[in-house]
Amino acid sequence: MPRIAYFGPQGTFTEQAARAFDEHADLVPLSTIPEVVAALRAGAADFACVPIENSVEGSVSATMDTLAADDPVVAVGEHVLPIRFSLLTRPGTAAADITTVASHPHALAQVRDWLGKNLPGARQLASTSTAAAAVGVLDGEFDAAITAPVASAHYPLTVLASDLADEGDAVTRFLLLAPPGTVTEPTGSDRTSVIVVVSHRPGELAAMLTEFALRGLNLSRIESRPLRARFGEYRFYLDFDGHVSEARVGDALAALHRRSQDVRFLGSYPKADGSASVAVPGSQDTDYEASAAWLAALRRREQE
Ligand SMILES: O=C(O)C(=O)C[C@]1(C(=O)O)C=C[C@@H](O)C=C1
């Protein structure tokens, strides 16, 4: 049975995502995202499951930074989970007794309006995850926790309110990570992720994006994070349609490698929504093969 390390403890949304990737896997909860990815890098787990972005609060910066540091790992799958929260308290606590409410900062941000209206006097405190907040309530550290609905099955707490979400259609996207070199077969509905550091010169970012545009590659996300060691410089995270085995994707990656300071390949994996990869006319593998054959013939004639 494969071992999947995930961002725990038990009862997080990430646990649900890990189960969705493989319901029979041996799930190993760890308390922080760096610990989860470190377990994969150390060979203590076969896979790692982490949140990467939320439709309301944006990127999960701990995941972004962990993916860029240390030995590379690759994504082999993504899962998108609808997000709705429960408010958990110790049995006997009434809403009027709540002076502190804790959760993961991404979770607090997704119920900011609800908390403002329903628990205006409660202090909002950050915990390492939604389920860690539930553990904190059990331990008497906080009065209430904003958690995933499944947390109430793991901890003997009372559900004081459920189905909470300021944005009804909120979702979080999770990645299943594997050691580098793990190969996924192309499905025709794939996404590729990379981290690119471009040179700090005028036009470099536009030039990098042009490499995608020229090959008709559909970008689905671009984010930046600071380089940390150099103020004012950034690494760019790009997600785009296609699989590394496809000619247009390989060609774009090679161009990025030629022109950037650094390119980190974060994997090609099936898209969660199953939508077909966009490929503009002239960008299919057969088009690349035909143009390479034409060029080869041209060169042969020149050498005669
Ligand atoms: O704390 C959890 O339950 C998590 O899985 C983390 C996380 C996140 O990082 O965004 C996942 C989904 C929700 O959006 C809130 C928190």
PDBQT file of the ligand as one rigid body, heavy atoms in Angstrom, charges set to zero:
ROOT
HETATM    1  O1  LIG A 401      -6.277  23.167   7.378  1.00  0.00    +0.000 OA
HETATM    2  C1  LIG A 401      -6.777  22.412   6.531  1.00  0.00    +0.000 C 
HETATM    3  O2  LIG A 401      -7.774  21.702   6.734  1.00  0.00    +0.000 OA
HETATM    4  C2  LIG A 401      -6.154  22.349   5.220  1.00  0.00    +0.000 C 
HETATM    5  O3  LIG A 401      -6.243  21.336   4.596  1.00  0.00    +0.000 OA
HETATM    6  C3  LIG A 401      -5.468  23.585   4.700  1.00  0.00    +0.000 C 
HETATM    7  C4  LIG A 401      -6.357  24.532   3.911  1.00  0.00    +0.000 C 
HETATM    8  C5  LIG A 401      -5.488  25.580   3.112  1.00  0.00    +0.000 C 
HETATM    9  O4  LIG A 401      -4.289  25.618   3.243  1.00  0.00    +0.000 OA
HETATM   10  O5  LIG A 401      -6.094  26.336   2.332  1.00  0.00    +0.000 OA
HETATM   11  C6  LIG A 401      -7.112  23.761   2.924  1.00  0.00    +0.000 C 
HETATM   12  C7  LIG A 401      -8.363  24.072   2.567  1.00  0.00    +0.000 C 
HETATM   13  C8  LIG A 401      -9.076  25.227   3.134  1.00  0.00    +0.000 C 
HETATM   14  O6  LIG A 401      -9.073  26.220   2.146  1.00  0.00    +0.000 OA
HETATM   15  C9  LIG A 401      -8.446  25.754   4.369  1.00  0.00    +0.000 C 
HETATM   16  C10 LIG A 401      -7.233  25.313   4.783  1.00  0.00    +0.000 C 
ENDROOT
TORSDOF 0
